[in-house]
Amino acid sequence: MINAAISHLANQLNQFLKRSFGLTEDIVTVSNIVEPDGSIAPHVNNKLVMLLTNIERDTVPFRKPSNNASGNERSPISAPSLYLNLYVMVAANFSGNSYPEALKLISNTISFFSTAAGIRSAQHAGSRSAHRKIDAGYGDSEDSGFE
């Protein structure tokens, strides 16, 4: 589920930046910046890198009111939902003469997240299926290689 959520965010940010700068290739990638051996990951050169930096349990999430307001009816018992806050970093990995372009991309990335217009418009443009996939945990067990 975490992979699907972050990939969805990266995809929406890619679409936003492509429109803003007239790009044809994806500029955002979900990846580590550094490999375990300390070397720079080869596929992150001249990219914005989105990575997960922290996960925290949300202890005060929004909860829907109970359907059983009177308390007289029986209802099935289910495990309480687990709400998480995912902290994501977007880092620009550009060097030399490309660095000013990286600053423009970071600036537009901040605009994307601060207005949330990119995310909101995506919901109206048919990404509800992506939200269902995220809710269903699409991609976690099949893509991660973990069992």
N, C-alpha and C positions, 0 to 999 in steps of 0.2 A: 504494500500500500504506500509506503514512503517513497519508493522508487517511482511509482505512478504519479504521485502528487508533485514531486520535484521535476520529473520529466514534463509534466503538463505545464508547470510554471515556466520552465525553460522554453518550451515550444511557444507559449504565448508571448514571452519576452522576445524570442526570435522573430515572430511575426510582426510585433510592434517595431522593432529596430529595422527590419527589412523595409517596412513602409516608410519609416522616418528617414532612412538614409539611402533608399533605393538599392539595397543589397540584393544579390541573387543567391548567395550562399548563406548557410547558417553561421552566425557569429557567436552564438551561445552554445556551450557544451557543458554537460554534467560530468564532472570528473574531479579527481584529485589534481592538485597542481604539481605535487612532487610525488615521485614514485617511492616505494619503501626503501630503496637503496640510496635515496637522497638526490637522484637526478630529476631533472624537469621532465614531466610527462610529455612525450613527443607530439601528441595531438592537440596540445593547448596553446601552441604558438599563435600569436595574433588572434586570440579568442577571448571572449568573456567566459570565465569559468564559474559555474554555479556549483557550490558544494555545501553539504550539510555540516554545520559546525556544532550543533547541540540539539538535544531532544529533552523536553521537560514535560512533566505531567501537568495538565491544566486542572487545577483543583476547583475552579469556579466557572465551569463552562455553561453555556446557554442550555437550559433544559426546557423541553416542551411540557406544558401542564398535563397532568394525568387525566386520562379519559374517565377514570373511576373517581369522580369528585365526591360522590356520596359515601363511598367506602363500604357500601352494602353489597356490591357485586363482586363476584370472584373474578380474578384476572390471572393469567399465567405469570409465573415467576421467571424472570430472565436476568441474566448477568448484567450488571450495570455497564454502560458504555465507557470506554476509556478514551478520554480526550487528551490530545498531545499538542504541544506547541513545537513546531519545527523551526529552528533557526538556520537560515540559509545565508551564505555569503556569496556575493558576486564580485569576483576579482578580475581585473584586466591584466592579461599577460601579453603586453606589447613592449617592444624595445625600440631604441633609436628614434628615427624620424616618425615612427608610427605612434609614439607616445601621445602627442596631442589628439590624435583620433581616439585613442583609448579614453581620454578624459571626456570627450564628447559622448562616447558610448556610455560611460559611467553616469554622466549627467542625465542622459535620456533614460537610463535604467532607474535612477532615482525618481524621475518624473513618472515613469510607468507604475512603480509601486506606490508612490505617494498619492496619485490621483485614482488609482485602481480602475481607471477607465479601460485599460487594456483587458483586465480580467473580467470586468462587468460586460463589456461588449462581446467578449468571447462566449459568455454564457448565452447571449442572445443569438449568437451565430452558429449554434448547433453543437456546442461543446458539452451539452448536458450528458451526452453519452460518455464523455471523458470523466465527468464527475461520477457517473454510475460505476465506471471501471475503477476509479480510485476508491469509491466506497466498498466495492467488492474485493478490493485487494488485487486487482488485475496486475499481472506481471511479476509479483513478488516471488512466488515459489518457482515459476517456470523460468524466469530470466536470471535469477540470482545465482543459481548453481548450488544453493543451500537446500537441505531437506528438512 
